[in-house]
Amino acid sequence: MLEEVRITGLGVIEDAVLEFSPGFTVVTGETGAGKTMVVTGLGLMFGGRADPAPVRPGADRATIERRLRIEPDGPAAQQVLDAGGELDDDGRTLLVSRSVSAEGRSRAHAGGRSVPVSLLIGLAEDLVAVHGQADQQQLLRAARQRQALDEFAGPALSAVMADYQRAYTRHREVQAELSELTARARERAAEAEDLRRALDEIERAEPVAGEDTALLAEEERLGHADALHAAATTAHGALLGDPSDGSYQGADAVTLLGTARQALDAVAAHDPDLASLAARLSEAAYLVSDVATDLASYVESLDSDPARLAAVQERRAELTRLIRAYGGRALAPAPATAEAGEPQALRSGDPAQPEDPAQPDGAPQAPDVASGTDATAAIGPAPVAPAVPGLASVLAWAEQARRRLAELSGDDDRIGVLGAEEARLAETVRDVGGKLTSLRKEAAERFAVAVTEELSVLAMPHAKITVPVMPQDEYGPHGADEVEIRLAAHPGAPALSLTKGASGGELSRVMLAIEVVFAGADPVPTFVFDEVDAGVGGKAAVEIGRRLARLARRAQVIVVTHLPQVAAFADTHLVVEKASDGSVISSGISLLDDAGRVRELSRMLAGLEDSEYGQAHAGELLAAAGAERASQQR
């Protein structure tokens, strides 16, 4: 129950305190006195949008504080405790505040703890229901009428709605994925065919990792076989002479080393240092002899084979075509980033360099093994490896292409699986949507009867409400039903939508009847009505007051009204009065006693607080309402 509200800096209200009591409380006052600001403050208190427009000019912020009486073991208390707040007194009093700055910044506190505004919204669901003229206007919209009927239907429909929305959401997701895969079927087929052709070409070539590097080295050797043979032969002759060679003119290196060793060996026994040098000279002779032997073997193995050279060059050309075609290629769905072994774009200002596609990244330069100047000139400088893709990038692309091809091939299976799931979900949506329709029709009958009964006590005894539930062909987020509240104002009149079948006064009463029926289905302890009796007068106004008084027998009811007939039924009467400067201060909201109520009702009836006839009429209204309340309590 709402016990007290303090409002500062909101609209015309400078500082005001409202104390509420159980039962039926009305708030009245002159037009512009600030009655609506009371409801605006309550709306902010329960999580309404933080709009800086109502902040009082000259004030830094608008602040609303309230004190509520709640059940200590109820859901509202649990929400506050979970947020770190505390309950005062005996664990039943909750203090809540909300402030909105002139710049629109908002702060909220509950139980002495700063909390998000969403907590206030959650508290409102358990503690209060606010019904105003804006809610009535929303009820004229078909979507709001469907939502209202669903709320009236209660937990049974809510549970089915949750099942429906899960199935509907999943159905939409599957439909979207299936549509995308189906729409791209031709594109995927073309991509798969392109990948197959490329993989066939690569597999026919049967490239082996490192093959391009090995072939480059072999081509270098075969292409310079004569120069290599000459260089190795010259080196061999210098190390280990060949007397049969016509160019032989003197002792070779091995012979000279042997002569030097023999000279030292003859006297090595007389000096350890010389003996050490003799041993080193002996090792050098053995090493040179081994190199000469290896050179001889190298010369024997070196073969100038033009046929093999042609085969190597042809193989390198084949691998070069693969490297050019696939070495820097990226798969369409996931463009590859440039990594080691893949092509890099020249930076602005870099000199253009000739390409040798057959030269892989990191290929070693051909070693200069020749010892003679002529041989070195014949071989030429070692080639520089340009930054181009190598065979490794082709093999890596082929592996990615195989995975992508498997993925594309799997899409056909995926389409089949999704098609089956889509059909199953579509059936589920229809089945659960049918349950929603049945529950809505049942709730619509109860709702129509309840509102019609309310209208009978609001001076519309012959009016009848119907709520047709009309299934549509297309299913949406809330089912396939269109709901429309219709009114037949009198016997024989056609049932028309509320916007067409009701006058202004009738529409106000219909809306109030609907609000009261909603209130009966809403288990909150406090109801706030903001001028829901607009456009009503006379006997209908008396009936509205009587109906609100009956609702107040089981809940706290707070009504902002301009009707004296409604105010007469209140248990507690608060009046909002402006001060001389136009502001509303704490003393400007008064709790009226019996005499004060007579004067206020006289003002509301005749515009004159001291009118004798007005006061007589007011006293009559209060007496009749008091008798009515007493009869209700029996």
C-alpha positions as CSV (number, residue, x, y, z in Angstrom):
1,M,0.0,0.0,0.0
2,L,1.2,3.5,-0.8
3,E,1.4,5.5,2.5
4,E,3.2,8.8,1.6
5,V,4.6,10.6,-1.5
6,R,6.7,13.7,-1.5
7,I,7.1,15.6,-4.7
8,T,9.6,18.5,-5.2
9,G,10.5,20.5,-8.2
10,L,7.9,18.9,-10.6
11,G,5.9,21.1,-12.8
12,V,3.9,23.6,-10.7
13,I,4.7,21.7,-7.6
14,E,7.5,23.2,-5.6
15,D,7.2,21.0,-2.5
16,A,4.2,18.8,-1.7
17,V,3.5,15.9,0.6
18,L,0.6,13.5,0.0
19,E,-0.5,11.1,2.7
20,F,-2.6,8.2,1.5
21,S,-4.8,5.8,3.5
22,P,-6.3,2.4,2.7
23,G,-9.5,2.4,0.7
24,F,-10.7,5.0,-1.7
25,T,-8.6,8.3,-1.9
26,V,-9.5,11.1,-4.3
27,V,-7.3,14.1,-5.4
28,T,-9.1,17.2,-6.6
29,G,-8.3,20.8,-7.3
30,E,-8.7,23.6,-9.8
31,T,-7.6,23.1,-13.3
32,G,-3.8,23.7,-13.5
33,A,-3.3,23.3,-9.8
34,G,-1.1,20.3,-10.3
35,K,-3.3,17.2,-10.0
36,T,-1.8,15.6,-13.1
37,M,1.7,16.3,-11.8
38,V,0.8,14.0,-8.9
39,V,0.1,11.1,-11.4
40,T,3.2,12.1,-13.4
41,G,5.3,11.8,-10.2
42,L,3.8,8.4,-9.4
43,G,4.7,7.4,-13.0
44,L,8.3,8.4,-12.5
45,M,8.4,6.7,-9.2
46,F,7.5,3.4,-10.9
47,G,10.0,3.6,-13.7
48,G,8.5,6.0,-16.2
49,R,10.6,7.7,-18.8
50,A,13.0,10.4,-17.4
51,D,11.7,13.4,-19.3
52,P,13.3,16.7,-18.2
53,A,10.4,18.8,-19.5
54,P,8.3,18.5,-16.3
55,V,11.2,19.7,-14.1
56,R,10.1,22.9,-12.5
57,P,11.8,26.0,-14.1
58,G,14.6,27.2,-11.9
59,A,15.0,23.8,-10.1
60,D,18.0,21.6,-10.6
61,R,16.0,18.5,-10.5
62,A,12.6,16.9,-9.8
63,T,12.5,14.5,-6.9
64,I,9.8,12.0,-5.9
65,E,10.0,10.0,-2.7
66,R,7.5,7.5,-1.5
67,R,6.9,5.2,1.5
68,L,5.1,1.9,0.9
69,R,3.8,-0.8,3.1
70,I,4.6,-4.2,1.6
71,E,4.6,-7.8,2.5
72,P,8.0,-8.8,4.0
73,D,8.0,-12.2,2.2
74,G,6.5,-10.9,-1.1
75,P,8.3,-10.6,-4.4
76,A,8.7,-6.8,-4.1
77,A,10.6,-7.2,-0.8
78,Q,12.8,-9.9,-2.3
79,Q,13.7,-7.7,-5.3
80,V,14.8,-5.0,-3.0
81,L,16.8,-7.3,-0.8
82,D,18.5,-8.9,-3.8
83,A,19.6,-5.4,-4.9
84,G,21.2,-4.8,-1.5
85,G,18.4,-2.6,-0.1
86,E,16.8,-2.8,3.3
87,L,13.2,-2.6,4.7
88,D,12.6,-0.2,7.6
89,D,10.7,-0.6,10.9
90,D,9.2,-4.1,11.2
91,G,10.4,-5.2,7.7
92,R,7.2,-4.0,6.0
93,T,8.1,-0.4,5.1
94,L,10.0,0.4,1.8
95,L,11.4,3.8,1.0
96,V,11.9,4.5,-2.7
97,S,13.1,7.7,-4.5
98,R,13.6,8.9,-8.0
99,S,15.2,12.1,-9.3
100,V,15.4,13.6,-12.8
101,S,17.8,16.4,-13.4
102,A,17.0,19.4,-15.7
103,E,19.5,17.8,-18.2
104,G,17.5,14.5,-18.2
105,R,19.8,12.4,-16.0
106,S,18.0,10.0,-13.7
107,R,18.8,8.3,-10.4
108,A,16.8,5.8,-8.4
109,H,17.1,4.5,-4.9
110,A,15.2,1.7,-3.1
111,G,15.7,0.6,0.5
112,G,18.6,3.0,0.9
113,R,20.5,1.6,-2.1
114,S,21.1,3.0,-5.6
115,V,19.3,0.8,-8.0
116,P,18.6,0.7,-11.8
117,V,15.3,2.1,-13.0
118,S,14.5,-1.4,-14.2
119,L,14.0,-2.4,-10.5
120,L,11.4,0.3,-10.1
121,I,9.6,-1.1,-13.1
122,G,9.7,-4.6,-11.6
123,L,8.3,-3.2,-8.3
124,A,5.5,-1.5,-10.1
125,E,4.4,-4.8,-11.6
126,D,3.9,-6.2,-8.1
127,L,2.7,-3.1,-6.3
128,V,0.7,-0.6,-8.4
129,A,-1.3,-0.3,-11.6
130,V,-1.7,3.2,-13.1
131,H,-4.6,3.8,-15.5
132,G,-4.9,7.2,-17.2
133,Q,-6.4,8.8,-20.3
134,A,-3.3,7.8,-22.3
135,D,-4.0,4.2,-21.5
136,Q,-7.6,4.7,-22.7
137,Q,-6.4,6.1,-26.0
138,Q,-4.0,3.1,-26.4
139,L,-7.0,0.8,-25.9
140,L,-8.5,2.1,-29.1
141,R,-5.6,0.4,-31.1
142,A,-6.1,-3.2,-32.2
143,A,-2.7,-4.3,-31.1
144,R,-3.3,-2.9,-27.6
145,Q,-6.7,-4.6,-27.4
146,R,-5.1,-7.9,-28.3
147,Q,-2.4,-7.3,-25.6
148,A,-5.1,-6.3,-23.1
149,L,-7.0,-9.5,-23.8
150,D,-3.9,-11.6,-23.3
151,E,-3.2,-9.9,-20.0
152,F,-6.8,-10.6,-18.9
153,A,-6.5,-14.3,-19.9
154,G,-3.8,-14.7,-17.3
155,P,-1.1,-17.2,-16.7
156,A,-2.6,-20.0,-18.8
157,L,-2.3,-18.0,-22.0
158,S,1.1,-16.6,-20.9
159,A,2.6,-20.1,-20.7
160,V,1.2,-21.0,-24.2
161,M,2.4,-17.6,-25.5
162,A,6.0,-18.4,-24.3
163,D,5.9,-21.7,-26.1
164,Y,4.6,-20.1,-29.2
165,Q,7.2,-17.3,-29.3
166,R,10.0,-19.8,-28.8
167,A,8.7,-21.9,-31.8
168,Y,7.9,-18.8,-33.9
169,T,11.4,-17.2,-33.3
170,R,13.2,-20.5,-34.2
171,H,10.9,-20.9,-37.2
172,R,11.9,-17.4,-38.5
173,E,15.6,-18.2,-38.0
174,V,15.4,-21.5,-39.9
175,Q,13.4,-19.8,-42.6
176,A,15.9,-17.1,-43.0
177,E,18.9,-19.5,-43.1
178,L,17.0,-21.8,-45.5
179,S,16.1,-18.9,-47.8
180,E,19.7,-17.7,-47.9
181,L,21.1,-21.2,-48.7
182,T,18.5,-21.8,-51.4
183,A,18.9,-18.3,-53.0
184,R,22.7,-18.9,-53.2
185,A,22.4,-22.5,-54.5
186,R,23.5,-21.5,-58.1
187,E,26.4,-19.4,-56.8
188,R,27.5,-22.2,-54.5
189,A,27.3,-24.7,-57.3
190,A,29.5,-22.5,-59.5
191,E,32.0,-22.0,-56.7
192,A,32.1,-25.7,-56.0
193,E,32.7,-26.5,-59.7
194,D,35.5,-24.0,-59.9
195,L,37.2,-25.5,-56.8
196,R,36.9,-29.0,-58.3
197,R,38.6,-27.9,-61.5
198,A,41.4,-26.3,-59.6
199,L,41.9,-29.3,-57.3
200,D,41.9,-31.6,-60.3
201,E,44.6,-29.6,-61.9
202,I,46.7,-29.5,-58.8
203,E,46.3,-33.2,-58.1
204,R,47.2,-34.1,-61.7
205,A,50.5,-32.2,-61.2
206,E,51.1,-34.1,-58.0
207,P,53.3,-31.4,-56.4
208,V,55.5,-32.3,-53.5
209,A,56.4,-29.9,-50.7
210,G,59.9,-28.5,-51.3
211,E,60.0,-29.8,-54.9
212,D,60.3,-26.3,-56.4
213,T,63.4,-25.6,-54.3
214,A,65.0,-28.9,-55.2
215,L,64.3,-28.4,-59.0
216,L,65.8,-25.0,-58.9
217,A,69.0,-26.3,-57.5
218,E,69.1,-29.2,-60.0
219,E,68.5,-26.8,-62.9
220,E,71.3,-24.6,-61.7
221,R,73.6,-27.7,-61.6
222,L,72.6,-29.1,-65.0
223,G,72.6,-25.7,-66.7
224,H,76.2,-25.0,-65.6
225,A,77.5,-28.6,-65.9
226,D,80.5,-27.7,-68.2
227,A,81.6,-24.8,-66.0
228,L,81.3,-26.9,-62.9
229,H,83.3,-29.8,-64.5
230,A,86.1,-27.5,-65.6
231,A,86.3,-25.8,-62.2
232,A,86.4,-29.1,-60.3
233,T,89.0,-30.6,-62.7
234,T,91.2,-27.6,-62.3
235,A,91.0,-27.8,-58.5
236,H,91.7,-31.5,-58.5
237,G,94.8,-31.0,-60.7
238,A,96.1,-28.3,-58.4
239,L,95.6,-30.5,-55.3
240,L,96.6,-33.9,-56.8
241,G,98.5,-33.5,-60.0
242,D,98.0,-35.7,-63.0
243,P,101.3,-36.5,-64.9
244,S,99.4,-37.7,-67.9
245,D,97.8,-34.3,-68.2
246,G,99.6,-32.1,-70.8
247,S,99.2,-29.1,-68.6
248,Y,101.1,-30.7,-65.8
249,Q,104.1,-28.4,-65.1
250,G,105.2,-29.0,-61.5
251,A,104.5,-30.6,-58.2
252,D,100.9,-30.6,-56.9
253,A,99.8,-29.5,-53.4
254,V,99.7,-33.1,-52.0
255,T,103.3,-33.7,-53.2
256,L,104.6,-30.5,-51.8
257,L,102.9,-31.1,-48.5
258,G,104.5,-34.6,-48.4
259,T,108.0,-33.2,-49.1
260,A,107.5,-30.6,-46.3
261,R,106.3,-33.2,-43.9
262,Q,109.3,-35.5,-44.6
263,A,111.7,-32.7,-44.0
264,L,110.2,-31.9,-40.6
265,D,109.9,-35.6,-39.5
266,A,113.7,-36.1,-39.9
267,V,114.4,-33.6,-37.1
268,A,111.2,-33.5,-35.1
269,A,112.7,-35.6,-32.3
270,H,115.0,-32.7,-31.4
271,D,112.3,-30.1,-30.7
272,P,108.7,-30.7,-29.5
273,D,107.5,-27.5,-31.1
274,L,108.7,-28.6,-34.5
275,A,107.2,-32.0,-33.9
276,S,103.8,-30.3,-33.3
277,L,104.1,-28.4,-36.5
278,A,105.0,-31.6,-38.3
279,A,101.9,-33.3,-37.0
280,R,99.7,-30.3,-38.2
281,L,101.4,-30.5,-41.6
282,S,100.5,-34.2,-41.7
283,E,96.9,-33.4,-41.0
284,A,96.8,-30.8,-43.7
285,A,98.2,-33.3,-46.2
286,Y,95.5,-35.9,-45.3
287,L,92.8,-33.2,-45.6
288,V,93.9,-31.9,-49.0
289,S,94.2,-35.5,-50.2
290,D,90.6,-36.1,-49.1
291,V,89.3,-33.0,-50.8
292,A,91.1,-34.1,-54.0
293,T,89.5,-37.5,-53.8
294,D,86.0,-35.9,-53.3
295,L,86.7,-33.6,-56.3
296,A,87.5,-36.6,-58.4
297,S,84.3,-38.3,-57.4
298,Y,82.3,-35.0,-58.0
299,V,83.8,-34.8,-61.5
300,E,82.9,-38.4,-62.2
301,S,79.3,-37.8,-61.0
302,L,78.8,-34.6,-62.9
303,D,76.8,-35.3,-66.0
304,S,75.8,-32.9,-68.7
305,D,72.4,-34.3,-69.5
306,P,70.4,-32.0,-71.9
307,A,67.3,-34.4,-71.7
308,R,67.2,-34.2,-67.9
309,L,67.7,-30.4,-68.0
310,A,64.7,-30.1,-70.4
311,A,62.6,-32.3,-68.1
312,V,63.5,-30.2,-65.0
313,Q,62.7,-27.0,-66.9
314,E,59.4,-28.4,-68.1
315,R,58.5,-29.5,-64.5
316,R,59.4,-26.1,-63.2
317,A,57.2,-24.5,-65.8
318,E,54.3,-26.7,-64.8
319,L,54.7,-25.8,-61.1
320,T,55.1,-22.1,-62.1
321,R,51.7,-22.2,-63.7
322,L,50.2,-23.6,-60.5
323,I,51.9,-21.0,-58.4
324,R,50.7,-18.2,-60.6
325,A,47.1,-19.5,-60.6
326,Y,46.7,-20.5,-57.0
327,G,49.7,-19.3,-55.0
328,G,48.1,-16.0,-54.2
329,R,44.5,-16.9,-54.6
330,A,41.9,-16.4,-51.8
331,L,38.7,-18.3,-51.3
332,A,35.6,-16.2,-51.8
333,P,33.9,-16.7,-48.4
334,A,37.0,-15.9,-46.4
335,P,39.6,-13.7,-48.1
336,A,43.0,-14.8,-46.8
337,T,45.3,-12.3,-45.3
338,A,48.9,-12.1,-46.7
339,E,51.2,-14.3,-44.8
340,A,54.7,-15.6,-45.3
341,G,55.0,-17.3,-48.7
342,E,52.0,-15.3,-50.1
343,P,52.3,-12.3,-52.5
344,Q,52.8,-8.9,-51.0
345,A,51.8,-5.7,-52.9
346,L,54.5,-3.3,-53.7
347,R,54.5,-0.2,-51.5
348,S,54.3,3.2,-53.1
349,G,57.8,4.2,-54.1
350,D,59.3,0.7,-54.2
351,P,61.2,0.0,-57.4
352,A,59.6,-2.5,-59.8
353,Q,61.5,-5.8,-59.8
354,P,61.5,-8.5,-62.5
355,E,59.7,-11.6,-61.5
356,D,60.9,-15.1,-61.6
357,P,57.8,-17.1,-60.8
358,A,59.9,-20.3,-60.6
359,Q,62.0,-18.8,-57.7
360,P,60.3,-19.7,-54.4
361,D,60.5,-17.6,-51.3
362,G,63.6,-18.3,-49.3
363,A,65.3,-20.3,-52.1
364,P,69.0,-20.6,-51.4
365,Q,71.4,-18.9,-53.7
366,A,73.6,-21.3,-55.8
367,P,76.9,-21.6,-54.0
368,D,80.1,-20.4,-55.8
369,V,82.1,-23.6,-55.6
370,A,84.6,-22.6,-58.3
371,S,88.1,-21.7,-57.2
372,G,89.2,-20.1,-60.5
373,T,88.4,-16.7,-61.9
374,D,87.3,-18.0,-65.3
375,A,84.9,-20.5,-63.7
376,T,83.3,-17.9,-61.5
377,A,82.7,-15.6,-64.4
378,A,81.1,-18.5,-66.3
379,I,78.7,-19.3,-63.4
380,G,77.7,-15.6,-62.9
381,P,76.2,-14.0,-59.8
382,A,73.9,-16.0,-57.6
383,P,70.1,-15.3,-58.3
384,V,68.2,-13.1,-55.9
385,A,64.9,-14.6,-54.6
386,P,62.0,-12.2,-55.4
387,A,59.1,-12.0,-53.0
388,V,56.6,-14.2,-54.9
389,P,54.4,-17.2,-53.8
390,G,56.0,-20.6,-53.7
391,L,54.8,-24.1,-54.0
392,A,54.0,-24.2,-50.3
393,S,51.3,-21.5,-50.8
394,V,49.7,-23.7,-53.6
395,L,49.6,-26.7,-51.3
396,A,48.1,-24.6,-48.5
397,W,45.4,-23.2,-50.8
398,A,44.6,-26.7,-52.0
399,E,44.0,-27.8,-48.4
400,Q,41.7,-24.8,-47.8
401,A,39.9,-25.5,-51.0
402,R,39.2,-29.1,-50.0
403,R,37.7,-27.9,-46.7
404,R,35.6,-25.3,-48.5
405,L,34.4,-27.8,-51.1
406,A,33.4,-30.2,-48.3
407,E,31.5,-27.3,-46.7
408,L,29.7,-26.4,-50.0
409,S,28.8,-30.1,-50.5
410,G,27.5,-30.2,-47.0
411,D,25.1,-27.2,-47.7
412,D,22.9,-29.6,-49.7
413,D,22.6,-31.8,-46.7
414,R,22.0,-28.7,-44.6
415,I,19.2,-27.6,-46.9
416,G,17.5,-30.9,-46.4
417,V,17.9,-30.8,-42.6
418,L,16.6,-27.2,-42.5
419,G,13.7,-28.0,-44.7
420,A,12.6,-30.8,-42.4
421,E,13.0,-28.6,-39.4
422,E,11.2,-25.7,-41.0
423,A,8.2,-28.0,-41.8
424,R,8.2,-29.3,-38.2
425,L,8.4,-25.8,-36.7
426,A,5.7,-24.5,-39.1
427,E,3.4,-27.3,-37.8
428,T,4.3,-26.4,-34.2
429,V,3.5,-22.7,-34.8
430,R,0.1,-23.6,-36.3
431,D,-0.7,-26.0,-33.4
432,V,0.4,-23.7,-30.6
433,G,-1.1,-20.7,-32.5
434,G,-4.4,-22.6,-32.5
435,K,-4.2,-23.1,-28.8
436,L,-3.7,-19.3,-28.4
437,T,-6.8,-18.7,-30.5
438,S,-8.8,-21.1,-28.4
439,L,-7.7,-19.5,-25.1
440,R,-8.3,-16.0,-26.5
441,K,-11.8,-16.8,-27.6
442,E,-12.6,-18.3,-24.2
443,A,-11.1,-15.2,-22.5
444,A,-12.9,-12.9,-24.9
445,E,-16.2,-14.3,-23.9
446,R,-15.5,-13.8,-20.2
447,F,-14.1,-10.4,-20.8
448,A,-17.1,-9.3,-22.9
449,V,-19.5,-10.5,-20.1
450,A,-17.5,-8.8,-17.4
451,V,-17.4,-5.4,-19.2
452,T,-21.0,-5.6,-20.2
453,E,-21.9,-6.1,-16.5
454,E,-19.8,-3.1,-15.5
455,L,-21.5,-1.0,-18.1
456,S,-24.9,-2.0,-16.7
457,V,-23.9,-0.3,-13.4
458,L,-22.4,2.7,-15.2
459,A,-25.8,3.9,-16.6
460,M,-25.6,1.8,-19.8
461,P,-27.9,-1.1,-18.9
462,H,-28.7,-2.0,-22.5
463,A,-25.2,-1.8,-23.9
464,K,-23.4,-5.0,-24.9
465,I,-19.7,-5.6,-25.5
466,T,-18.4,-8.3,-27.9
467,V,-14.8,-9.2,-28.5
468,P,-14.4,-11.2,-31.7
469,V,-11.2,-13.1,-32.2
470,M,-10.4,-13.4,-35.9
471,P,-7.6,-15.7,-37.0
472,Q,-5.6,-14.4,-40.0
473,D,-3.7,-16.3,-42.6
474,E,-0.3,-15.0,-41.5
475,Y,1.3,-15.8,-38.2
476,G,3.1,-13.1,-36.3
477,P,5.1,-12.7,-33.1
478,H,1.9,-13.0,-31.1
479,G,-0.1,-15.5,-33.1
480,A,-2.4,-15.1,-36.0
481,D,-5.4,-13.5,-34.2
482,E,-6.8,-10.0,-34.7
483,V,-8.8,-8.8,-31.7
484,E,-11.3,-6.0,-31.7
485,I,-13.5,-4.8,-28.9
486,R,-16.9,-3.8,-30.2
487,L,-19.9,-2.0,-28.7
488,A,-23.6,-2.2,-29.4
489,A,-24.8,0.9,-27.4
490,H,-28.4,-0.3,-27.4
491,P,-30.6,-3.2,-28.5
492,G,-30.8,-3.4,-32.3
493,A,-27.6,-1.4,-32.8
494,P,-24.8,-3.1,-34.7
495,A,-21.7,-4.0,-32.8
496,L,-19.1,-1.5,-34.0
497,S,-15.5,-0.8,-33.1
498,L,-15.1,1.6,-30.1
499,T,-13.9,4.4,-32.4
500,K,-17.1,4.2,-34.4
501,G,-19.8,2.9,-32.1
502,A,-19.5,5.1,-29.0
503,S,-20.1,8.8,-28.2
504,G,-17.6,10.7,-26.0
505,G,-19.5,9.9,-22.8
506,E,-20.1,6.3,-23.7
507,L,-16.5,5.8,-24.7
508,S,-15.4,7.1,-21.3
509,R,-17.7,4.7,-19.5
510,V,-16.7,1.8,-21.7
511,M,-13.0,2.6,-21.0
512,L,-13.6,2.8,-17.3
513,A,-15.5,-0.5,-17.3
514,I,-12.6,-2.1,-19.2
515,E,-10.1,-0.6,-16.7
516,V,-12.1,-1.9,-13.8
517,V,-12.3,-5.4,-15.3
518,F,-8.5,-5.3,-15.9
519,A,-8.1,-4.2,-12.3
520,G,-10.1,-7.1,-11.1
521,A,-7.8,-9.4,-13.0
522,D,-4.7,-7.6,-11.7
523,P,-3.6,-8.7,-8.2
524,V,-1.7,-5.5,-7.3
525,P,-2.6,-3.8,-4.0
526,T,-2.8,-0.2,-5.3
527,F,-4.7,1.2,-8.3
528,V,-4.2,4.8,-9.6
529,F,-6.8,6.3,-12.0
530,D,-6.1,9.7,-13.6
531,E,-9.3,11.4,-14.8
532,V,-10.7,8.2,-16.4
533,D,-14.1,9.7,-15.8
534,A,-13.6,12.5,-18.3
535,G,-16.6,13.2,-20.5
536,V,-19.1,11.7,-17.9
537,G,-21.6,13.4,-15.7
538,G,-24.9,13.1,-14.0
539,K,-26.1,9.6,-13.0
540,A,-23.3,7.9,-14.8
541,A,-20.8,9.8,-12.7
542,V,-22.6,8.6,-9.5
543,E,-22.3,5.0,-10.8
544,I,-18.6,5.5,-11.5
545,G,-18.0,6.6,-8.0
546,R,-20.0,3.7,-6.6
547,R,-18.0,1.2,-8.7
548,L,-14.7,2.7,-7.6
549,A,-15.8,2.5,-4.0
550,R,-16.6,-1.2,-4.5
551,L,-13.1,-1.8,-6.0
552,A,-11.6,0.0,-3.0
553,R,-13.1,-2.6,-0.6
554,R,-10.3,-5.0,-1.6
555,A,-7.5,-2.7,-2.8
556,Q,-6.2,0.8,-2.3
557,V,-7.7,3.1,-5.0
558,I,-6.3,6.6,-5.7
559,V,-8.3,8.7,-8.2
560,V,-7.6,12.1,-9.7
561,T,-11.0,13.4,-10.7
562,H,-13.0,16.5,-11.5
563,L,-16.4,14.9,-10.7
564,P,-18.0,15.7,-7.4
565,Q,-20.2,12.6,-7.7
566,V,-17.0,10.5,-7.7
567,A,-15.3,12.4,-5.0
568,A,-18.3,12.0,-2.7
569,F,-17.6,8.2,-2.5
570,A,-14.0,8.6,-1.3
571,D,-12.8,7.6,2.2
572,T,-10.0,10.2,2.0
573,H,-10.2,13.5,0.1
574,L,-7.0,15.4,-0.8
575,V,-7.2,18.8,-2.5
576,V,-4.4,20.5,-4.4
577,E,-4.3,24.3,-4.0
578,K,-2.0,26.9,-5.6
579,A,-0.3,29.5,-3.4
580,S,-0.6,33.2,-4.3
581,D,2.5,33.0,-6.5
582,G,1.1,30.1,-8.5
583,S,3.3,27.4,-6.9
584,V,2.2,24.4,-4.9
585,I,3.9,24.0,-1.6
586,S,3.5,21.5,1.2
587,S,0.6,23.4,2.7
588,G,-1.1,23.5,-0.7
589,I,-2.1,19.8,-0.5
590,S,-4.7,19.4,2.3
591,L,-6.5,16.5,3.8
592,L,-10.1,17.6,4.0
593,D,-12.4,17.1,7.0
594,D,-16.2,16.8,6.6
595,A,-16.7,20.6,6.4
596,G,-13.8,20.9,4.0
597,R,-15.3,18.2,1.8
598,V,-18.6,20.0,1.6
599,R,-16.9,23.2,0.6
600,E,-14.7,21.4,-2.1
601,L,-17.7,19.5,-3.5
602,S,-19.7,22.8,-3.6
603,R,-16.8,24.4,-5.6
604,M,-16.8,21.4,-8.0
605,L,-20.6,21.5,-8.4
606,A,-21.2,25.3,-8.6
607,G,-17.8,26.9,-8.8
608,L,-18.6,28.6,-5.4
609,E,-17.3,27.2,-2.1
610,D,-19.7,29.3,0.0
611,S,-22.8,28.8,-2.1
612,E,-25.7,27.8,0.1
613,Y,-27.3,25.7,-2.6
614,G,-24.0,24.3,-3.6
615,Q,-23.2,23.2,-0.1
616,A,-26.6,21.7,0.3
617,H,-26.2,19.7,-2.8
618,A,-22.7,18.6,-1.7
619,G,-24.0,17.5,1.7
620,E,-26.7,15.5,-0.1
621,L,-24.1,13.8,-2.3
622,L,-21.9,13.0,0.7
623,A,-24.8,11.6,2.6
624,A,-25.9,9.4,-0.2
625,A,-22.4,8.2,-0.9
626,G,-21.8,7.5,2.8
627,A,-25.0,5.4,3.0
628,E,-23.9,3.5,-0.2
629,R,-20.5,2.7,1.3
630,A,-22.1,1.6,4.6
631,S,-24.4,-0.7,2.7
632,Q,-21.4,-2.2,0.7
633,Q,-19.6,-2.9,4.0
634,R,-22.4,-4.9,5.4
